Amino acid sequence: MKNMKALVFDGKKLQLTDVPRPTPKPNEALIRILLAGICNTDVEIVKGYMKFRGILGHEFVGVVEQAADSNWIGKRVVGEINVGCGKCEYCRQGMSRHCSQRTVLGILEKDGVFAEYATLPLENLYDVPNNLDDDEAVFTEPLAAALEILEQVQVQPDSRVAIVGDGKLGQLVAQVVRLVGCELVVIGKHPSKLELLKRFSIHTCLVDSVDVPLQDIVVECSGSPEGFLLSKHLVKPRGTLVLKSTYQQSFTFNPAELVVNEINVVGSRCGPFLPALQLLKNRLVEVSYLVTAKLSLQSALEAFKLAQQAESLKILIDMCGEQ
């Protein structure tokens, strides 16, 4: 059996090591990974989130090298990260992300894409349009997660919307929500990141000087308990609070404010890939400015450290790059 390089977390330590190349199941493709993105969820896993052990990573673009359906071989692809049982009520309704038996790429009982090769079911794969380069296509999964908000919540042109968090996800959510034409503000604690949103004429303000009216919809993308607490304070009575952050740490809060003000709380995770690819293809969302650095797989540990720095946005791992 051939080996490959991979970034593996054993529950205590993250290390770049040699592991056996995966063997695809009959319904799966063997994908040669070209480029992978480091997500905040990856960082939280190393802190103990989901108690995951194995190869990290779930944002990728790659090339199919092996598949039972030969039509897929040689295609450049991205892929949905949830792998359901295919039989339960949720899977039959196209909601494998909620299958109780699911595995999740690089997050739950399935090795991820910080490696030279990975596997996914063919039904999870999507062709990458020819006019997208790898640096753009690798954003499909987080952009789909941003789009899920519009699937779950009715954002109208006259809606007042705040996004709490100025990181890579907050930036993508802001670009998606602005397409509705609503009144939008992004609240963050990094002036340099907020400055980036000026190119889209998006209003911004710093966390320590928030001066905005109560909002119809608040989307929490900060990745911190403090961001959650601020978000719930900004929602108007009978407004909607959308939660996008996942993190390891626990915290306490009094839910009375949510009850008294009859706040709708919406958890929001993965989203639709085809609309995300269309937005990228049609240049309706810009992602290249979000790339802080691109490092080789040999430098993956350095890339992971860089991803945890406050000033970083998206850090990419280039499987084809030299050390």
NORMO-V398384 format. One record per helix or strand of 3 or more residues. SS is the DSSP state (alpha for helix, beta for strand). FROM is the first residue (numbers start at 1). TO is the last residue. Records with the same first field share a line. If there is no record, write none. Layout:
SS->FROM-TO + FROM-TO
//
This chain:
beta->3-9 + 14-20 + 28-37 + 59-67 + 76-79 + 103-105 + 108-110 + 117-121 + 125-127 + 160-164 + 183-188 + 203-206 + 215-220 + 235-243 + 264-267 + 291-296 + 314-318
alpha->40-46 + 49-51 + 70-72 + 89-92 + 96-98 + 122-124 + 134-137 + 140-152 + 168-178 + 191-200 + 207-209 + 225-234 + 256-260 + 273-281 + 288-290 + 297-307
//
